[in-house]
Amino acid sequence: MDVQTPFVPGRLAGRRIGLLMESDYVENEIAYYRMRFAEEGAEVSLLTRLWGNSSLTFTGHEQRAPIEVDGDLEQLDYDALSSLSALIVPSGMVADRLRYTENVDQAAPAVEVMRRAFRLPNLIKGFSCHGLLLLSTAPDLVRGRSVTCHNNLVGDVRNMGAVYSGQDVVVDRDLVTSRTVDQCHLLARTIIEMLAGQQR
């Protein structure tokens, strides 16, 4: 006799997670986020600087796996950011590539997005491994806040005025950081639990 288990919506049903993307992303990390947040019912939106294109295809760091991205981070005004529950900057070279600016006297569009995001306390900001590189030109966003990051970035985050902790994951209110790509599952779990707790 077949017994059918009724479908139970995930704890994050109706939520949207923004995930910044560029080339040299870590394939396993991005795949994990997309699967894990979807398991909880959340929609994951891949976002990048499209440079006027309708979409761009990026390649991963290890297997050179391609991924198409059509979400334009330059469209993330306050209304668009408010529709997200979390915004994640992953490992790899994503942050370094997104902090590029043609005019060195102006912040990169992704940095401007982060400035807006940090003004929204209900939006969780997640940074994995080297992700905090994106904020190197906006140190005021993390000054005095507790973070963790890859060992290669410790000097940078201290120069930004952040308080470094060697833990695998650090939560400072709406800011969640993880030490390396190997802790991406802990970053995702922490964000999921925080969002689920908001709904209770």
N, C-alpha and C positions, 0 to 999 in steps of 0.2 A: 504494500500500500504506500503510495507516494504522499509525503507530507510536504506541503508547500509553506515555506516561511514567508510571511508578509514582508514586503520591502519597508525598511525603516529609514526615513530620510536622515542624512548625516547631520552632525551637530552644527555644521557650518552651512547648511542649506541656505541659498540666497546670498551668501557672502562672495565677494570678489577679492582675489589676491593678485596684485601687480608684481611682475617679475621682470626686472631690467635685463636686457640681453645685448650681447655684442659677440664678435668672433673670439675664439679661444676660450669659450665657456667650457665648464667641466660637464661632459655629457651625462654621467651618472647622477650628478647633483640635480641638474635640471629635470631629468626624467623622474627622479625621486619626488621633487616638489610637485610636479604635475600630477603624479599618481596619488601621492599621499593627501594633498589638499582635496583632490577630486573624491577620494574615498570618504572624506568628511562632508561632501556635498558642495564644496566651494568651487567657483569658476576661477581658473588661472588665466590671466591675460599677460601675454608676452609683449614687452614694450621696449622701444629703442628710438634712437634718432633716425628718422627715415630719409633725411636729406632730400625731401620732395618726391620720393618714390612711394608707390602704393604698398610695397613690401620690400624686404631685403632678406637674403639668405645668408646665414652665418654658418661657420664651420667650428666644430668642437676642438678642444685642445689635444685630446689623446687619439681618438679614432677618426678625427676630421669629419665627423658626422654632420650632415647639413640640417639646418632647422630654419623654417621660414617664419618671419616675424612681420606682422602688419599693424601692430599697435604703435601709435606715434606718441612718444613721451612728451613731445612739444605741445601736445593738445591737453596735457594734464594741468588744467587750471584748478582753482579751488573746488569748483563743483565736481569736476571729474575725479579729483583726489578724494573728495568726500564720499564718492561712490565705492571706494576701495576700503577694505578692512585692514589690509596690510600691504606694505610695499617692501620688496626684498631686493637687495643688491647681492648677487651671488659671488662665488669664488672665481678663480681664473683671472683673465685679463679684462673682464667686463668693465670693472670700475675704471681701470687705467684708460681704456679706449673711450669710455663715455665722458671722461673729464677733458677730452680734447676740445680746444676752442681756437677758431681761426684768429680771433682778436685777443691777444694776451691780456688786454685791459678789461675784458669782459668775461664773466663766468660762462662756462659751458651750459647749454640748455639743461642737461641732467642735473647740474649743481643747482640751477634755479628751481628745478622741480623739487629738489630736496629741501631748499629753503622754504618753499610753500608747505611741503609735507611736514616739516618740523613745527609749523605753526598750527598743526591739527593734532591735538593731544589724543584724540580717539583713534587716529590712524597709527597702527603699529609699524615701526620702521625696523627692518631686519637686515643685518649685514653679516655676511659669511666670509671668514678668512681675510682676503685682501680687499674686501668690499669697502672698508672705510677709506681707502685711497680716494674715493670719489669726493670725500669731504675735506680733502687737504687744502682746498682753496676757500673753505667755509669752516674754519676751525671753531668759530663761535657756536656752531651747532652742537658740538660735543664737549666744549670746554667745561670742566668740572664734573663730567658725567662718567660713570663707571662703564668700562668696555673690556672686551677681550678681542684678540686678533691673532693673525699669524705672527710667529716670532720675528719675521723680517720687517714687520710693520710697527713693532713696539716703540721704537724711537720716534717714528712719525706721529703716532697717536699721543705720545707724551709731549712732543713739540706742539701738538694741536691743543694741549691743555687738558686732555682726557685723563682719567684715572685708570691705568691699566691693571687688569686682574688676570692671572694665569689660569683661570677656570675655563672649562670647556664651553660654557654658555653663561652669559651675564645679562641680567635684566635690570634696566634702569628706567622705570616707568614705561614709557611707550617705545623705548629703544632696546632692541634685543640683538646681541652680537654673539657669534660663535668663533671658536679659535681657528679651526682649519676646515677644509672640505669634508674631512672624516667625521665631523660633528654636524653635518647638514641635517641628519635625522633628528638630532636634539634641538636644533634651531626650529625645524618644522613642528616638532612636538610641542615645544614651548609656546610658539605662536598659536597653535591650535588650542592649547589649554587656556591661553589668555583670552582668545576670542570666544571660546565656549563659556568661559567664566563671565564675560560681558553680557551674555544672553540670559544668564540665570537671574 
